[in-house]
Amino acid sequence: MFEFLFKQKIQPIGLDVGHSMIKMIQLSCCDQTICVEAAEEEMIDRSLEPGSDSWRQKVVELLQTMYRQGGFTGGQVISCLPSDLLKIKSLRLDTNTPEKIEEMIQTEVAQRFGMDPQRDEIRYMIAGNVYQGEEIKNEVIFFGINREQLADHIRLLEEANLTPVSMDTVPCALFRSFQATLRRREDREVVSVFVDLGTKYTMVIIGKGQEITFVKQIPIAGDQLNQQVASRLGIEIDEAVQLRIRLRDPQASQIDAETARAVIDAMTNSIEDLAHEISLCFKYYAVTFRGQRPAEAVFAGGEAYEAALMDALRRHLGVNIRIAEPLRGYDLSKANFNRRRNPQMCEWAIAVGLALKGMDIEQEQDKQPIMMVTEA
């Protein structure tokens, strides 16, 4: 939405302000090697209401502390629009004419979602031609956010003495973090699935080659699992969060088998519902684009470490499942990462995708920029 980017050796900071965590990461590129110059993460107090004055004050304090302690430079950031404020929808339009698409998005489509071009920021990306029966139509991914909410997010960053140079969306950032694996010529027809298992939402992104073709935001995620565990065991939400974290630890032998079973049972219904919703995304894509079925699905986000959830997804999806490694192959020698608990570091995928925006890296095979997503 804001494209004030420029090329430099050290990238602007990728800033992911989530519902439960803040992640900051800064990258540089030299001789085809990407180096992590600095990285910090901090947990946000769950008792604070997101968007409230107390929440904003705490986030500003955390951002200032993280910037100072992490050794970041420049103060320029590329941030992500909050998913709960952003409307995302895949649409099917009757026209292929760019001017007509723009007109329909700004009028009919905006009105359908209760949005007004005079007060809201509205963007879209064209996913491609699709079949509806024997008719060919155009699939478009719609993005919209209230302009005042966007300005409020920018003010939050400025209060922390940071300079926002670009705003992005979760789907674009997530997809970008994996694009380096899709840079060969033979990958241009590959169908890829990337899923972010977050705190409030699960985001499903399906792409073909270097282009996003489908996005779905599902309101089933970590918060719902935590609430169900807390309710079943009669404990507070924070206790449920910590209990689930401990159960993922290989050294969790101190937790008795009965408690572990109760935790898994409490989450079962939501896990099955989420797995079903993701499988419906696969079916929609197969019917809509009549393309090849993806061979695997890559999962990012903190909830990707939940073994019961990943097992359910394997049953429902019928494809290979793997946990993302967004920093694989990067030089991490300058960053102080604690990888003992989560060696894949899949929770960093969105922040990495933000930090990569605008980085100009040439491919070995055909000398084209790796980062080619059309921004919403």
VENCOR-V368772 format. One record per backbone hydrogen bond with DSSP energy under -1.0 kcal/mol. NH is the residue of the N-H (numbers start at 1). CO is the residue of the C=O. E is the energy in kcal/mol with one decimal. If there is no record, write none. Layout:
nh = {NH:NH}
co = {CO:CO}
e = {E:E}
//
This chain:
nh = {4:5:11:13:14:15:16:18:18:22:23:24:25:26:28:29:30:33:35:36:37:38:40:42:44:48:52:56:57:58:59:60:61:62:63:64:65:66:67:68:69:70:72:77:78:79:81:85:87:89:91:93:101:102:103:104:105:106:107:109:110:111:112:113:114:115:119:120:121:123:125:127:128:130:131:132:135:137:138:139:140:141:142:143:144:145:147:150:151:152:153:154:155:156:157:158:159:161:162:163:165:168:173:174:175:176:177:178:181:182:187:188:190:192:194:195:196:197:198:198:202:203:204:205:206:207:208:209:211:213:214:216:218:220:222:223:225:226:227:228:229:230:231:232:233:234:235:240:241:242:243:244:245:246:247:248:252:255:260:261:262:263:264:265:266:267:271:272:273:274:275:276:277:278:279:280:281:282:283:284:285:286:287:288:289:297:298:299:300:301:303:304:305:306:310:311:312:313:314:315:316:317:318:320:322:324:328:330:331:335:337:348:349:352:353:354:355:356:357:359:370}
co = {165:3:27:76:25:78:23:16:21:42:16:40:14:38:35:9:33:30:28:331:26:26:24:22:20:45:49:52:53:54:55:56:57:58:59:60:61:62:63:64:65:66:67:163:13:166:168:82:144:142:140:138:97:98:99:100:101:102:103:104:105:107:108:109:111:110:116:116:145:143:141:139:139:137:288:135:132:130:93:128:91:125:89:123:87:121:119:146:147:148:149:150:151:152:153:154:155:158:157:75:77:79:169:170:171:172:173:175:178:179:184:185:187:207:205:298:203:300:196:201:218:196:216:194:214:192:211:190:208:206:206:204:202:218:198:199:221:222:223:224:225:226:227:228:229:230:230:236:237:238:239:240:241:242:243:244:249:252:256:257:258:259:260:261:262:263:267:268:269:270:271:272:273:274:275:276:277:278:279:280:281:282:283:284:285:320:193:322:195:346:197:301:302:303:306:307:308:309:310:311:312:313:314:295:297:299:325:327:34:332:335:345:346:348:349:350:351:352:354:356:361}
e = {-1.1:-1.6:-3.1:-3.1:-3.4:-2.5:-2.8:-1.1:-2.7:-2.7:-2.1:-2.8:-1.9:-2.6:-2.1:-1.4:-2.3:-1.5:-2.9:-2.7:-2.3:-1.3:-2.4:-2.0:-2.6:-1.5:-2.4:-2.8:-2.5:-2.1:-2.6:-2.6:-2.1:-2.4:-2.7:-2.3:-2.3:-3.1:-2.3:-2.0:-3.0:-2.3:-1.3:-2.3:-3.1:-1.7:-2.6:-1.5:-3.1:-1.8:-3.6:-3.1:-2.7:-2.4:-2.0:-2.6:-2.7:-2.1:-1.1:-2.7:-1.1:-2.3:-1.8:-1.3:-1.6:-3.2:-1.8:-2.5:-3.0:-2.8:-1.9:-2.6:-1.3:-2.8:-1.6:-3.0:-1.9:-3.1:-2.6:-2.9:-2.7:-3.0:-3.4:-2.9:-1.8:-2.2:-2.3:-2.1:-2.4:-2.2:-1.8:-1.9:-2.4:-1.8:-1.5:-2.2:-2.4:-1.8:-2.1:-3.2:-2.4:-2.1:-2.5:-2.9:-2.5:-2.3:-1.6:-1.3:-1.7:-2.3:-1.3:-1.6:-1.4:-3.0:-3.0:-2.6:-2.6:-3.0:-1.0:-1.7:-2.8:-2.2:-3.0:-2.8:-2.4:-2.6:-2.4:-2.7:-1.8:-2.7:-1.8:-2.1:-3.4:-1.2:-2.4:-3.8:-1.5:-2.7:-2.5:-1.9:-2.1:-2.6:-2.3:-2.4:-2.4:-1.1:-2.0:-2.1:-2.5:-2.2:-2.4:-2.3:-2.0:-2.3:-2.0:-1.1:-1.9:-1.8:-2.1:-2.4:-2.1:-2.2:-1.9:-2.6:-2.2:-1.3:-2.5:-2.7:-2.4:-2.7:-2.5:-2.2:-2.3:-2.4:-2.0:-1.8:-1.3:-1.5:-1.9:-2.6:-2.3:-2.3:-2.3:-2.9:-2.7:-2.5:-2.7:-2.5:-3.4:-1.4:-1.8:-1.8:-1.1:-1.8:-2.2:-2.4:-1.8:-2.2:-1.9:-1.6:-2.1:-2.7:-1.2:-1.7:-2.0:-3.2:-1.9:-2.0:-2.7:-1.0:-1.0:-1.7:-1.4:-2.6:-2.4:-2.1:-2.3:-1.6:-1.1:-2.5:-1.6}
//
